[in-house]
Amino acid sequence: MRAFITGGAGFIGSNLADRLLADGHEVVVFDNFSTGQQQFVEHNLNRPNYQLVEGDVLEKALLASAMRDCDMVFHFQANADVRGGMKNTLIDLEQNIIGTHNVLEAMKVNDVQKIAFASSATVYGEPEQIPTPEAIAPVQTSLYGASKYSAEALIQAYCEYFDWQSYIFRFVSFMGPRYTHGVIFDFMRKLRMDPTTLHILGDGSQRKSYLHVHDGIQAILTAVEKAKDKTNIFNLGNTEWINVVDLADILCETLELKDVKYTFEGGARGWKGDTPFVHLDIARIRALGWEPRYSVHDTIKATIHYLKQHEDLLYARS
Ligand SMILES: NC(=O)c1ccc[n+]([C@@H]2O[C@H](COP(=O)([O-])OP(=O)(O)OC[C@H]3O[C@@H](n4cnc5c(N)ncnc54)[C@H](O)[C@@H]3O)[C@@H](O)[C@H]2O)c1
C-alpha cells in the first residue's frame, strides 16, 4: 500500500514509517517538524518508496495534494502535550480536532477509505474500572483527552457517511527508540541538571502502564490486517503497570546515581488532567493474536539506554 503518515517525523510516526518501509510499503510522511526530528527521517530521504512533505495539517490544500494516490492514512499528528491544555485552551481544539477534520476532508477529496488513528488512554479520564475496557462511558478530565475523544467521534461519523473503515487505538504511554517526551524524558533532564535531587510531580504513587513502541506498532498492524468492522477501537497497553517512585528507582539505578533525594509536589495527581492509575484491558487486541514482547520493566530500561546514547534529544524539544 501507499501509506500516508501525518506526524511521521515524530516518535511513534517515524517508527511506523520505518516498519512500513521494511514491510515493502510506500510511505508518504506529512509533518511540520514542530516536535518531529530531522534525524528520525533523514535515513529514508533517498529511498524511492519514501516521500517527505513538510507541511501543517492546518494547510488544507497542501494536505490534500500530498495525499494524492494514497491507500490508507495513519493519522499520528497531534499536539501530544497532555499537560499544556490548561495553559493554552485552544491548542487541542485546533491541532487535534480541526487537524483531524482536515485529514478526513483530504481523504474525501482523494477517495482514501481507511484510517488508523492514534488516540489515547487519556480519553478514559479517571475510570472507575481498572483494567479499563474499551466499552465504558468516560468523563473527560483534560482538553487533550476531550480532543482525542472528539476526533474519534468525527472519524466514526465519516466512516458511517462514506462507508470507510477506521482503526482507533487508545494507547498507554509508548516508550523505546526515538522517545522524546514523557516521564523518563523529564526525569533525565532534571537529573542532568541536578543528579542529587529528583523533583516528582504528584506523590509518586501514580500507577501507569507503558508499552514499547515496537510492540505498539505490531499491535496496530495486526489490527489493520485482521479487524473487519467499520470502526474498530482497540486499547493498546501492557499486561502490568508500575508506580512513579519505582520507575524513578529503575532510572537512578540504570544511571548509576546513588542516594538521589526525591521531592514531591501535589497529591495523587501530578497535574490537573493527570490520571493516577492507567491500566487498560487489552483482551480485545490480544484476541487477534497480539502479545506484548517487552515487559514494562524492559521497556523502561530500553528507553533509558536509548536516551543515554542520544542525549542530544533531551534538548531537541523545549
Ligand atoms: N507518545 C505516547 O506515549 C502517546 C500516547 C498516547 C497517544 N499518543 C498519540 O500518538 C501520536 C504520536 O505521538 P508521539 O509521541 O509520536 O508525538 P510526537 O510529538 O513525537 O509526534 C507528533 C508529530 O506530529 C507533528 N505535528 C504536530 N503538529 C503538526 C501539524 N499541525 N502539522 C503537521 N505535523 C504536525 C510533529 O512535528 C511530530 O513529528 C499523537 O497523536 C499522540 O497524541 C502518543
The ligand as a Tripos MOL2 file, in Angstrom:
@<TRIPOS>MOLECULE
LIG
   44    48     1     0     0
SMALL
NO_CHARGES

@<TRIPOS>ATOM
      1 N1          3.8010    9.0270   22.9620 N.am      1 LIG1
      2 C1          2.7950    8.4790   23.6290 C.2       1 LIG1
      3 O1          3.0170    7.8190   24.6230 O.2       1 LIG1
      4 C2          1.3820    8.6310   23.1490 C.ar      1 LIG1
      5 C3          0.3500    8.1030   23.9550 C.ar      1 LIG1
      6 C4         -0.9560    8.2280   23.5160 C.ar      1 LIG1
      7 C5         -1.2350    8.8270   22.3010 C.ar      1 LIG1
      8 N2         -0.2200    9.3370   21.5570 N.ar      1 LIG1
      9 C6         -0.5280    9.9660   20.2690 C.3       1 LIG1
     10 O2          0.2800    9.3550   19.2760 O.3       1 LIG1
     11 C7          0.6030   10.3130   18.2760 C.3       1 LIG1
     12 C8          2.0990   10.3880   18.0920 C.3       1 LIG1
     13 O3          2.6780   10.8040   19.3230 O.3       1 LIG1
     14 P1          4.2420   10.9670   19.5020 P.3       1 LIG1
     15 O4          4.5530   10.5840   20.8780 O.co2     1 LIG1
     16 O5          4.9280   10.3330   18.3760 O.co2     1 LIG1
     17 O6          4.3550   12.5560   19.4350 O.3       1 LIG1
     18 P2          5.3830   13.4610   18.6500 P.3       1 LIG1
     19 O7          5.1810   14.8490   19.1790 O.co2     1 LIG1
     20 O8          6.7440   12.8860   18.6740 O.co2     1 LIG1
     21 O9          4.8360   13.3550   17.1660 O.3       1 LIG1
     22 C9          3.8570   14.2160   16.6330 C.3       1 LIG1
     23 C10         4.3260   14.6030   15.2410 C.3       1 LIG1
     24 O10         3.3320   15.4390   14.6510 O.3       1 LIG1
     25 C11         3.9650   16.5660   14.0520 C.3       1 LIG1
     26 N3          2.9940   17.6630   14.0680 N.ar      1 LIG1
     27 C12         2.4720   18.2720   15.1570 C.ar      1 LIG1
     28 N4          1.5860   19.2160   14.7850 N.ar      1 LIG1
     29 C13         1.5620   19.2020   13.4330 C.ar      1 LIG1
     30 C14         0.8270   19.9260   12.4660 C.ar      1 LIG1
     31 N5         -0.0280   20.8820   12.8260 N.pl3     1 LIG1
     32 N6          1.0100   19.6330   11.1620 N.ar      1 LIG1
     33 C15         1.8920   18.6630   10.7810 C.ar      1 LIG1
     34 N7          2.6160   17.9310   11.6520 N.ar      1 LIG1
     35 C16         2.4510   18.1980   12.9630 C.ar      1 LIG1
     36 C17         5.1680   16.8410   14.9280 C.3       1 LIG1
     37 O11         6.1790   17.5930   14.2790 O.3       1 LIG1
     38 C18         5.6240   15.4230   15.2640 C.3       1 LIG1
     39 O12         6.5090   14.9310   14.2950 O.3       1 LIG1
     40 C19        -0.0310   11.6310   18.7140 C.3       1 LIG1
     41 O13        -1.2770   11.7460   18.0870 O.3       1 LIG1
     42 C20        -0.2130   11.4370   20.2030 C.3       1 LIG1
     43 O14        -1.2640   12.2380   20.6980 O.3       1 LIG1
     44 C21         1.0780    9.2610   21.9530 C.ar      1 LIG1
@<TRIPOS>BOND
     1     1     2 1
     2     2     3 2
     3     2     4 1
     4     4     5 ar
     5     4    44 ar
     6     5     6 ar
     7     6     7 ar
     8     7     8 ar
     9     8     9 1
    10     8    44 ar
    11     9    10 1
    12     9    42 1
    13    10    11 1
    14    11    12 1
    15    11    40 1
    16    12    13 1
    17    13    14 1
    18    14    15 2
    19    14    16 1
    20    14    17 1
    21    17    18 1
    22    18    19 2
    23    18    20 1
    24    18    21 1
    25    21    22 1
    26    22    23 1
    27    23    24 1
    28    23    38 1
    29    24    25 1
    30    25    26 1
    31    25    36 1
    32    26    27 ar
    33    26    35 ar
    34    27    28 ar
    35    28    29 ar
    36    29    30 ar
    37    29    35 ar
    38    30    31 1
    39    30    32 ar
    40    32    33 ar
    41    33    34 ar
    42    34    35 ar
    43    36    37 1
    44    36    38 1
    45    38    39 1
    46    40    41 1
    47    40    42 1
    48    42    43 1
@<TRIPOS>SUBSTRUCTURE
     1 LIG1         1 GROUP 0 **** ****
